[in-house]
């Protein structure tokens, strides 16, 4: 893995810290997560989100779980301005 990718993953890990503190075990992430700028994650009390390894999002992505469970599988990519809202269950592979 190149130096640039390592820096991106480190920055994304830092971006995830407030979400991990806020949502606790309702947000599970794998390794090598790359969040674009202005990406927002919202999980309500009844919701849960799982993001597997090698996830990448570009800027202005919005992931929201109102209730139920959102599962994003390995090697997923979301382009800019993508909005995904889960009311019961969504699984993206």
C-alpha positions as CSV (number, residue, x, y, z in Angstrom):
1,X,0.0,0.0,0.0
2,X,1.3,3.4,-1.0
3,X,2.0,6.3,1.3
4,X,-0.9,8.4,-0.1
5,X,-3.4,5.6,0.6
6,X,-2.1,5.2,4.1
7,X,-2.5,8.9,4.8
8,X,-6.1,8.8,3.4
9,X,-7.0,5.9,5.6
10,X,-5.5,7.6,8.7
11,X,-7.4,10.8,8.0
12,X,-10.6,8.8,7.6
13,X,-10.0,6.9,10.8
14,X,-9.7,10.3,12.6
15,X,-13.0,11.4,10.9
16,X,-14.7,8.3,12.3
17,X,-13.7,8.9,15.9
18,X,-16.6,11.3,16.7
19,X,-19.1,9.0,15.0
20,X,-17.7,6.0,17.0
21,X,-18.1,8.0,20.3
22,X,-21.6,9.2,19.4
23,X,-23.0,6.0,18.1
24,X,-21.0,3.4,20.0
25,X,-21.7,-0.2,18.9
26,X,-24.4,1.0,16.5
27,X,-21.6,1.8,14.1
28,X,-19.3,-1.0,13.1
29,X,-16.5,-0.4,10.5
30,X,-13.9,-2.6,8.9
31,X,-10.4,-1.6,7.9
32,X,-9.4,0.7,5.1
33,X,-12.3,3.0,5.2
34,X,-11.9,6.2,3.1
35,X,-14.5,8.9,3.7
36,X,-14.7,11.8,1.4
37,X,-15.1,15.4,2.6
38,X,-18.4,16.4,4.0
39,X,-19.5,12.7,4.2
40,X,-22.2,12.4,7.0
41,X,-23.3,9.4,8.9
42,X,-26.5,9.5,11.0
43,X,-27.8,6.6,13.1
44,X,-30.9,6.9,15.3
45,X,-31.4,4.9,18.5
46,X,-33.2,2.1,16.7
47,X,-30.6,1.8,13.9
48,X,-27.3,0.1,13.2
49,X,-24.8,0.5,10.4
50,X,-22.0,-2.0,9.4
51,X,-19.4,-1.0,6.9
52,X,-17.0,-3.7,5.8
53,X,-13.4,-3.4,4.6
54,X,-12.3,-1.3,1.6
55,X,-15.2,1.2,1.6
56,X,-14.7,4.5,-0.1
57,X,-17.0,7.5,-0.5
58,X,-16.4,10.7,-2.3
59,X,-17.6,14.1,-1.1
60,X,-21.1,14.9,0.2
61,X,-22.2,11.4,0.8
62,X,-25.0,10.9,3.4
63,X,-25.7,7.6,5.1
64,X,-28.7,7.5,7.4
65,X,-30.3,4.7,9.4
66,X,-33.6,5.7,10.9
67,X,-34.4,2.2,12.1
68,X,-33.2,-1.3,11.2
69,X,-29.8,-2.2,9.8
70,X,-27.7,-0.9,6.9
71,X,-24.9,-3.3,5.8
72,X,-22.3,-2.1,3.3
73,X,-20.2,-5.0,2.1
74,X,-16.6,-5.2,1.1
75,X,-15.1,-3.2,-1.8
76,X,-18.0,-0.7,-2.1
77,X,-17.7,2.7,-3.6
78,X,-20.1,5.6,-3.3
79,X,-19.7,8.5,-5.7
80,X,-20.3,12.2,-4.7
81,X,-23.7,13.4,-3.6
82,X,-25.0,9.8,-2.8
83,X,-27.7,9.6,-0.2
84,X,-28.8,6.3,1.3
85,X,-31.5,6.2,4.0
86,X,-32.5,3.0,5.7
87,X,-35.9,2.5,7.3
88,X,-35.9,-1.3,7.7
89,X,-32.9,-3.0,6.1
90,X,-30.5,-2.3,3.3
91,X,-27.6,-4.5,2.2
92,X,-25.2,-3.2,-0.4
93,X,-22.6,-5.7,-1.7
